[in-house]
Amino acid sequence: MFALDYQLDKILKEGLENRFARHAQMADYVRAWAKDKFALFAQEEFASNTVTCIKNTREISVGDLNKALGERGFMISNGYGKLKDKTFRIAHMAEATLSEIKELLSIINEILGL
């Protein structure tokens, strides 16, 4: 209950509309990057402002990418079940900032040589 109260205070301090706008801005940035470097998994009308699922059109090893990202203090997630190696997910919610998202994507570009 204390953790929930703490987080709700942070959300209210930022303001719900500001928080939603920040999530949308990060989502737009990740989706633009994904369309340029890979492809979106979901149809755009079903896109989320909290996480983007990306088609692994380059057939990279998401595990190897995540290991390299971990060495730099970042992490992404692979897909579930049959999509485990066919997709990966990048979150853009909670306390994440646009500058952190830009840094993450820049590091991914560097690791993959994109």
C-alpha positions, 0 to 999 in steps of 0.5 A: 500500500505504501508503494502504491501511495508513493507512485500515485503521488508521483503520477499526480505530481506530474499530472495525468495529462502530462504523463499520458502525453509523455507516454504517447511521445515516447511511443511515437518515437519508438514506432517511427524507429521500428518502422524504419529499422524493422516493422511493427507487429501490431496494426497501427490502429491497435498500437499501445502508448505503453509498449511497442511490439516489433517484428524481428524482420532482421532475424537478430538474436534478441537474447544476444541483443539483450545481453549487450544492452544489459552490459550498458544498463538497458533491457528489452523483452522478446515476444511470448510463446511462438513469437519469442524470437519473431518479435521483441518489445520496447516499453515506454511507460512509467518513469521512462523519459524520451531522452532514455528512449532515444539513448536506448534506440541509439545503443541498439543501432550501435550494437546492431550496426544499423 
